[in-house]
Amino acid sequence: MKKINKIYVLVSLVILTASCKDSFLEEKKDYAGFNEQVFQEASLAQGYVDYVYGLFLPANNGTPNVQVQSATDNGTYSSAFTQTTDELAGETDWNKEWAQISYVNTNALKYFGQRLPNSVANNTWTRMKEINLFLQEIDKHGLTTDITNKFKGQMYFWRAWQYFELVKLYGGVPLVLTPQDPIVSSGPANEIQRSSSSACIEQIVKDLDLAISLLPGKWTGVDNGRITSGAAAALKGRVLLTWASPLFNRTDDRARWERAYQANLAAKTLLETNGFGLYKVGGTANGVAWGNMFIADNSIESVFAFGFNALTTGNPQKNNGWEQATRSREINGAGSISPTKQIVDAFPMRDGKPITASSSTYPYSDAKFYKNRDPRFYKTFVYNGAIWPYSGAANYKQWTYVWKKTATAGYNGTTETKGANASGIYLCKANNPNANNSIGNFSNSPTDYMEIRFAEVVLNLAESAIGTDKLSEGFEGIKSIRDRAGILAGTDGSYGLGVGLSRDQLFAAVLNERKIEFAYESKRFWDLRRWMLFESGTTTARLGFAPLNGTRRTGFYIGVKTTAGADYVGANDPLLKPATGTAPLIDRDPATYPAGITTYDQYLDYLYDNYFKVSVRDDLDKTSPANWKFTWYPQYYFFGINQTVLSASPYLQQTTGWDSMNGAGTFDPLK
């Protein structure tokens, strides 16, 4: 079991360290003032900092791999952004085919928040209020600077984090750097206008520079898992890369790319100095290290992680819901995360070449799509017949095939008797092969989630280098990720990427690499947005990408056929041997294999060659109306402010492209 001294239990310290007082949380509900004792005693100040951590972290049984807080307005996490990508299917507020501009306006994202209430509520401006109050008061009440500096460094990080979440959604927002008094209903003190996007970026960078200067490069002991100077530097690199990307940088200003390059280079250097790097324990062959890093405790890959534990009761309980969400219903998992064929197809072959240009050495076939793939493929997906181990079942095989019970019916028979996953393929990324199933499910997973890992820093640097025309340096960065993944270098040493690539070809390569490397790590929505890849336009044409607009996310049918090639028709599972007798067609797990076959992998290939037919499943997205297509509206590249906020704060400018009660929006998020 993982140590319980990480940030998942820090919030509990608020209660523990304040046990001598009436109620620490109750005292903090007084927004008109503060309790000086909080800032006089180091343990209480620490509890305050830990409480702020808790405001940003996923809830118990959360699934941060596909959920983000900024998709909601109340401190919870949602998968809506992931469903607005090619990773997950489903209709959301931001991909509705039939939306009109009036409808778009009603779906202005509410993450911007509401006016500050009179009680503690976990929303955007409450979090900001907590941080600003702490930063205003911590140096006034006698604690020494060696104590307060580390506290402040963490709070500067969280303020930068919160502002970046706002800016990447809305562009410029009001810069509120001191605690406001909500009792003052109106007037200049509270009527703060939206600052320009550039001013907000500069404030975020300023806060992160302060965090870098105040925080240690590593924490030890009970502080392990806190934000480090390297984490702050990595976030700075992410911020400036976003600022340099086409969403904000429509003129491809090389100065922005250079600034992003310098920030990401500094982050990589600082992290390496403190022992961080690409996780390679176990070796890179066959993606062993790549798969293991997600379950390794305190690995060098983990720059900034959301921590979880395996506790089953009590205030410190913080289980990662990912294991339960991804595991098959056949073993009492939820089976609720259904990857799309579009992401499966994005993974290249063993030699790094895309499936559309596979080589004769590692050829691609739709009929056996799982063969000869990038080693990360097997650490990300579970296909029909794949071995998917867990504690006590090292050779558990996941079957997802379907068959026809009558000749005129569709595929209405399934091997998944407890309910099938929607896409015919499962996710196993970040699953623990020793996951505990002793209580009948996987609910008590302690696996941490790496919000920032070292591979992102490498690819952020590579993309920034490409932006500044340091093409060979950017190319080397992409290759280092493929090398760690276990892709073969090839005779030209390009890991399947090819040589002599142009700037735009390398931009496309790094974005494709992010799509694979960070699949189902809550990164895809932001990459699509910052490069404006949802619809046909300049960037999709430059990079040679097909836009998401007008598409449907699909899955797989692994249908059973007879040796003659016809669809199998029958009431019973054709590949499952009953208690007595033989399987109707062939036994999927025989005591002995046919002549010439000696391993299970060979036998699975034999089944696919002779008894399985792979086809596209097209009911993941809406089927009513029948012509439903993914539709993105350009207004969503910069969200407008919700009408409920504008009604209470009419002094705020609406975003250009959005209508409000005062008419058309006038705030330009590109400035």
Beta strands, then each sheet from edge to edge (+ up, - down):
strand 1: 302-306
strand 2: 381-382
strand 3: 386-387
strand 4: 397-398
strand 5: 402-403
strand 6: 413-414
strand 7: 426-427
strand 8: 449-453
strand 9: 555-560
strand 10: 612-617
strand 11: 659-660
strand 12: 663-664
sheet 1: 1+ 8-
sheet 2: 2+ 7-
sheet 3: 3+ 4-
sheet 4: 5+ 6-
sheet 5: 9+ 10-
sheet 6: 11+ 12-
end
